[in-house]
Structures are given as C-alpha cells and as structure tokens.
Amino acid sequence: MAVRLAKAGQNDVRLIDSRETHIWKPRIHELAAGLRRGQVDELDYAGLAELWGFAFERGELCDVDPTVQELTLSEIHGRDGRTLVAERKIAYQALVLALGV
C-alpha cells in the first residue's frame, strides 16, 4: 500500500511496522517447513522506502486518537529490556490501517 500511495504522488507517506522486514508470503510455507532461510525472502522496509519514495518508521501502534488526528507508537526495547526508543506521537492527515498484507 505504501508503494502504491508513493507512486501515485501522495506526499509524506509513512509506513509504520513493528518489524524491520517483511517476509514474502508466497514462500512462507517453505520457511515454516524449514526449507529456506528467512533472510533470503525478507524485504527490508527501509530499503523499500528509499527505493519507492516513502518513509519507514519502526514501531508498534498502541493508540489512535482521531479527534486530534494523532497516533501513538509504543516504546521499543532492546534484547536486554532497555528502552531504545521512547513512546512517541505522530500526527496524520489521512490514516490507512492495514492488518497483515
């Protein structure tokens, strides 16, 4: 969706996901069966964003406030439990919530 919006000339398109990569779904059964390494078929969101002209931000959605057009992303923690990125709020003009692909 982010690629389509960016290609259509939409300004300031931002993809937010809790993961940094996306597994290409037609191969997911092979990954589940252990026949392939995940890195081979993972698409890096930051790379896609640079290639197609949209922004990528890692984060997990924890709240949407439509009255002020603002969403909240939760903290990002490292493996040791330390906070790497604090909770943050992002304003929006239009919001597309896409679950899965």
Order of alpha helices (4+ residues) and beta strands (2+ residues): alpha-beta-beta-alpha-beta-alpha-beta-beta-beta-beta-beta-beta
